[in-house]
Amino acid sequence: MPSHGTTGGVADAAVERAAEAIRAGEAVVYPTETVYGLGADATDPEAVERVFELKDRPRDKPLSVAFGDVETALSLLPASDRAARFARAFLPGPVTVVVARGDALPGALTDGEPRVGIRVPDHPTARSLAEAAGPITATSANRSGAGSVRRVEDLDPRVREGCAVVLDGGETPGGESTVVDPDRSLIHRAGPLADEIREWLASQP
């Protein structure tokens, strides 16, 4: 990546530093189109465990996974045809798509459950980071039970100190992604695009 460029207001060199940290097993903070996320190597059980510990998150509350683009996600995961069509229709965007986890991602993400949420954030910094570092965890950068973070200055000190790199993309819009299991036509959490999603689920085979 050229060091003089920027992606989403974040220097490309900073994104590369964050990607290097993730590849080394560290955690980082990155901006998304909703709130700040906590990213680590989603294929590494130890890195995943580190995210749970930083957040004090119960292990039975699964972590979602962010990818740089939809096709990369679909190439790694055994998504059904319906789930793949849904993902292509709504990603990138503030939507988490629940699909079969398969063998490419560790059971630590989901406490052994066979399904996992995937994200392709509608934010260039988040996508660049996921593209450079491989699949990364996509969970809000806050302690479990605390409010989500829209500005890096509001990060919990433990989260900030536990991360190797904090990518400051300015204040984010806030909110939470809509969580959808297309195979079951089930919206687990309604948020952005919920009406369009309901229409798609009702109209598509």
C-alpha positions as CSV (number, residue, x, y, z in Angstrom):
1,M,0.0,0.0,0.0
2,P,1.3,3.5,-0.7
3,S,2.2,5.2,2.5
4,H,1.0,8.6,1.3
5,G,-2.6,7.6,0.6
6,T,-5.6,7.6,2.8
7,T,-8.6,5.3,3.0
8,G,-11.7,6.6,4.7
9,G,-9.7,9.4,6.3
10,V,-7.2,6.9,7.7
11,A,-3.7,6.8,6.3
12,D,-2.9,3.7,4.3
13,A,0.3,3.2,6.3
14,A,-1.8,3.1,9.5
15,V,-4.1,0.5,8.0
16,E,-1.1,-1.6,7.0
17,R,0.3,-1.3,10.5
18,A,-3.0,-2.5,11.9
19,A,-3.0,-5.4,9.4
20,E,0.5,-6.4,10.5
21,A,-0.6,-6.4,14.1
22,I,-3.6,-8.6,13.3
23,R,-1.4,-11.1,11.4
24,A,0.9,-11.1,14.5
25,G,-2.0,-12.2,16.7
26,E,-2.8,-8.7,18.2
27,A,-6.1,-6.9,18.4
28,V,-6.9,-3.5,16.8
29,V,-9.7,-0.9,16.8
30,Y,-11.1,0.2,13.5
31,P,-14.0,2.4,12.3
32,T,-17.1,1.0,10.5
33,E,-20.3,2.5,9.0
34,T,-21.9,2.0,12.4
35,V,-19.5,2.1,15.4
36,Y,-15.9,1.3,16.1
37,G,-15.0,-2.4,15.8
38,L,-12.5,-4.6,17.6
39,G,-10.5,-6.6,15.1
40,A,-8.3,-9.7,15.4
41,D,-7.5,-12.7,13.2
42,A,-10.8,-14.5,13.0
43,T,-9.0,-17.7,11.9
44,D,-6.8,-17.8,15.0
45,P,-8.5,-19.3,18.1
46,E,-6.0,-17.5,20.4
47,A,-6.6,-14.1,18.8
48,V,-10.4,-14.7,19.0
49,E,-10.0,-15.5,22.7
50,R,-8.2,-12.3,23.2
51,V,-11.1,-10.3,21.8
52,F,-13.5,-12.1,24.2
53,E,-11.2,-11.2,27.1
54,L,-10.8,-7.6,26.1
55,K,-14.6,-7.2,26.0
56,D,-15.4,-9.4,29.0
57,R,-17.8,-11.0,26.6
58,P,-19.6,-14.2,27.5
59,R,-18.3,-17.1,25.3
60,D,-21.9,-18.0,24.3
61,K,-22.3,-14.6,22.6
62,P,-20.8,-15.3,19.2
63,L,-18.5,-12.9,17.3
64,S,-19.2,-12.0,13.7
65,V,-16.5,-11.9,11.1
66,A,-15.7,-9.1,8.6
67,F,-14.4,-9.6,5.1
68,G,-13.0,-7.2,2.5
69,D,-15.6,-8.2,-0.1
70,V,-18.6,-10.5,-0.5
71,E,-16.9,-13.0,-2.8
72,T,-14.0,-13.6,-0.5
73,A,-16.5,-14.5,2.3
74,L,-18.5,-16.8,0.0
75,S,-15.3,-18.5,-1.2
76,L,-14.4,-19.5,2.4
77,L,-17.8,-20.4,3.8
78,P,-20.3,-23.0,2.7
79,A,-23.1,-20.6,2.3
80,S,-26.3,-21.8,0.7
81,D,-27.4,-20.4,-2.7
82,R,-30.1,-18.3,-1.0
83,A,-27.7,-16.9,1.6
84,A,-25.2,-16.1,-1.1
85,R,-27.8,-14.2,-3.1
86,F,-28.9,-12.4,0.0
87,A,-25.3,-11.4,0.8
88,R,-24.7,-10.1,-2.7
89,A,-27.9,-8.1,-2.5
90,F,-27.1,-6.4,0.9
91,L,-23.3,-6.3,1.3
92,P,-21.4,-4.2,1.7
93,G,-23.7,-2.6,4.2
94,P,-24.8,-2.4,7.8
95,V,-26.1,-6.0,7.7
96,T,-24.7,-9.2,9.4
97,V,-25.6,-12.3,7.4
98,V,-25.7,-15.6,9.3
99,V,-24.4,-18.5,7.3
100,A,-22.9,-22.0,7.9
101,R,-19.4,-21.6,9.5
102,G,-17.8,-24.6,7.9
103,D,-14.1,-25.5,8.6
104,A,-12.4,-22.3,7.6
105,L,-13.3,-20.4,10.8
106,P,-12.7,-21.8,14.4
107,G,-15.5,-22.8,16.7
108,A,-14.1,-20.3,19.3
109,L,-16.0,-17.6,17.4
110,T,-19.4,-19.1,18.0
111,D,-18.9,-21.3,21.1
112,G,-19.0,-24.3,18.7
113,E,-22.2,-23.4,17.1
114,P,-22.3,-24.3,13.3
115,R,-23.4,-20.8,12.1
116,V,-21.6,-17.5,12.0
117,G,-22.4,-13.9,11.2
118,I,-20.5,-12.3,8.3
119,R,-20.0,-8.6,7.6
120,V,-18.7,-6.6,4.7
121,P,-18.7,-3.1,6.2
122,D,-19.7,-0.2,4.1
123,H,-16.6,1.6,5.2
124,P,-13.4,1.8,3.2
125,T,-11.0,1.6,6.1
126,A,-12.8,-1.5,7.6
127,R,-12.8,-3.2,4.2
128,S,-9.2,-2.4,3.5
129,L,-8.2,-3.8,6.9
130,A,-10.1,-7.0,6.4
131,E,-8.7,-7.4,2.9
132,A,-5.1,-6.9,4.1
133,A,-5.4,-9.0,7.2
134,G,-7.7,-11.7,6.1
135,P,-11.0,-12.4,7.9
136,I,-11.2,-10.3,11.1
137,T,-13.5,-10.2,14.1
138,A,-16.4,-7.8,13.7
139,T,-17.6,-6.9,17.2
140,S,-18.1,-3.4,18.8
141,A,-15.0,-2.0,20.5
142,N,-16.6,-1.7,24.0
143,R,-16.7,-3.8,27.2
144,S,-19.6,-6.2,27.3
145,G,-22.7,-4.4,28.6
146,A,-21.3,-0.9,27.9
147,G,-22.4,1.4,25.1
148,S,-20.9,1.2,21.7
149,V,-18.2,3.6,20.8
150,R,-18.5,6.2,18.0
151,R,-15.3,8.2,18.8
152,V,-11.9,6.8,19.7
153,E,-11.6,9.1,22.7
154,D,-14.5,7.3,24.3
155,L,-12.8,3.9,24.2
156,D,-12.6,2.1,27.5
157,P,-9.0,2.3,28.7
158,R,-8.7,-1.5,28.9
159,V,-9.8,-1.9,25.3
160,R,-7.4,0.9,24.1
161,E,-4.5,-0.5,26.1
162,G,-5.2,-4.0,24.9
163,C,-5.0,-3.1,21.3
164,A,-1.8,-2.7,19.3
165,V,-3.2,-0.1,16.9
166,V,-6.2,2.2,17.0
167,L,-7.4,3.5,13.6
168,D,-9.1,6.9,14.1
169,G,-11.6,7.5,11.3
170,G,-13.4,10.3,13.2
171,E,-16.9,10.0,14.6
172,T,-18.9,7.2,13.2
173,P,-22.7,7.3,12.5
174,G,-23.6,4.9,15.3
175,G,-26.3,2.2,15.4
176,E,-26.1,-1.6,15.0
177,S,-26.2,-3.8,11.9
178,T,-29.3,-5.8,11.1
179,V,-28.6,-9.5,11.8
180,V,-30.3,-11.8,9.3
181,D,-30.4,-15.6,8.8
182,P,-31.6,-15.8,5.1
183,D,-31.9,-19.6,5.2
184,R,-34.4,-19.4,8.0
185,S,-35.9,-16.0,6.8
186,L,-35.2,-14.8,10.3
187,I,-34.2,-11.3,11.4
188,H,-32.4,-11.7,14.7
189,R,-31.9,-8.0,15.2
190,A,-33.7,-5.3,13.2
191,G,-31.9,-2.1,12.2
192,P,-30.8,-0.5,8.9
193,L,-32.5,-1.8,5.7
194,A,-34.9,-3.9,7.8
195,D,-37.9,-3.2,5.5
196,E,-36.0,-4.0,2.4
197,I,-34.7,-7.1,4.0
198,R,-38.2,-8.3,5.0
199,E,-39.3,-7.7,1.4
200,W,-36.4,-9.7,0.0
201,L,-37.0,-12.6,2.4
202,A,-40.7,-12.7,1.5
203,S,-40.2,-12.5,-2.2
204,Q,-37.2,-14.6,-2.9
205,P,-37.3,-18.4,-3.2
